[in-house]
C-alpha cells in the first residue's frame, strides 16, 4: 500500500488539490457563501500544486525538485491558513488584505481611503460556513499541515534511497 502511495504521490496531491478547489468553489457559488480575501488567497497554493503536478507528468525524472516546489506550496498554504485561523480566533488583527476587494493596481491613496470607507467587505474573522464545527480555514490548516509533512517525509525518504 505504501509503495502504491509513494509511486502515485504527486497524482494524489493533484487529486486532493482539485477536490479542495472544487469544494471551495461549490461552497462559494453553489451554496452561496461569500469568501473573504484570505479565503481567496488560500486557494492559490493549491493552483500551484496542480501546476507542479502537471509539470511532473511531463518531466518524471525531476520528482524531487517537483516535490520541493509542492512542499513550498503546502507550507505557504499552512502559513496563510494559520494567519486566517488566528484572525478568526482573535489572535491577530485583520490587515488591509482582509478589507480591500477589487482595487486597481495603480490606485492612489485617496482611492484607497475612499474604498475603505465605502466598501462592505467580507470580514476574515466572520465564519459563515462550518463543517463538523470547524471553519474552512481550520480544516485547510490541518490538511495543508498533513500534506506538508507527507511531502517532506517523501523528499527525505527519496534522498536516503
N, C-alpha and C positions, 0 to 999 in steps of 0.2 A: 504494500500500500504506500509506504513512504517513498519507494523508488518511483512509483507512478506519479506521486505529487512532485517529486524532485524533477522528473523529466518534463512535467507539464506545468511547472510553477508559474511561468510567465503567462501561459494561457489562462491559468486560474486567476492571476492578478487582472488580466484583461477582462475576464468574465465578471469578476467581482466589481470592477470599476464601472462596467456597463450597467450592471444591476443597480449599483448605488446611484448613478446618474439618472437612470430611468426612474427609480423610486423618487428621487428628489423632484424631477420634473413632473411626475404624476401627482405628487402631493401638492406641488405649486399650481399646476394648470388643470389637472383632473379634479382635484378635491377643492381647489380654490383658496389655498392658504398662501398668503403673501410671504415671500422670502426677504429677509433683511440683506443688507450688503455683505455682511460676513458669511451668510449662508451662500451667497453667490460666489464669493471669493473662495470659500471652502470647497467648491466644486472643481476649481482649476487644477489642483494636483491630480485629480482622477483623469482629467483630459490628458495630462502629461503621461500618466501611466498607460493609458490607451495608446498614445502616440509611440512611446518607447516600446510597448509590446508589439505594435505593428512593425516597427523598425527591426525588432528581433526576428520576426518571421522571415525577413529578407537577409539578415546578417547573423545567422545562428552561431557563428564562431565567436561572436562578441557577447556571449551570455553574461560574463562577469561585469563587463562595462555597462551593459543594459541594466543589470540588477542594481548596480551602484546608482544609476540615474533613477530607477524606480524607488530605491531606498530613500534617496533625497526627496522625491515627490511625496512619499508617505510621511517622512519626518516633517515636511512642510505642512502637510495636512494635520499632523499631530499638533504642531505649533498654532496653526490657525484655529483648530477646534479647542485647544486648551485656552486660548485667549477668549474665544466665544463663550465657552462654559464659564470662564472667570467673570465675564460681563454679566451673563445670566444670573450668576450666584452673588453678584455684587462685590467680587474681589477686585475687579478693575473697573475704571470709569470708561464710558463709551468714548471712543475717539471720533474724529471727523469722518473716518471711514464708515461709521455706522449712520452718520447723519446726512450725508450728501449723496444724492442719487441723480445720475444723468447729467452731470456738469460737462461742459466742453473742456477740452484740454487747455485752451487759451483763455480761460475765464479770469476776469480781473478780480481784484479784491472786493470791489463794490458788488459785482455779480455774485460772488461767493457769499457775502453777507446777506444780500437780497434772497438768495436761495435758502439760506439757513432760516431766515425769518418767515418765508412763505411756505416752506416745504412741510408736508405732512409725511414724514419719513416713518418707515417701519423700524422701530427701535430694536437693537440687537439683544436687549435684555428681556423683551417680551416673547414668551414662549406660547405660541398658539396651538401647536401640534405636539403631542407626546405619544410615544409608543412604549408600552409597558411602564408607564410612569416616567420615562426618560425623554429629555429633549433630543432632537435630532443631532444637535451639536455634541451632546454627551455620547450618543451612540457612535457618531463619527470619530470622536476621540478614542473610544475603545477599539473600534475596528481599525483605525489608522495605526494605533499603537501595536496591535496584534500583527498587522501586516508588516510593519516596520521590523518587528522582532523576527518574524519568519524570514524576511528578506535578508537581514544582516546575518542571521544564522546560516542561511544558504550561501551567502557570499564567502564567509569564513570556512564553511564546510568544503566548498569547492576549492579553496586555497590549499587545504590540507591534502587533498587528493591529487 
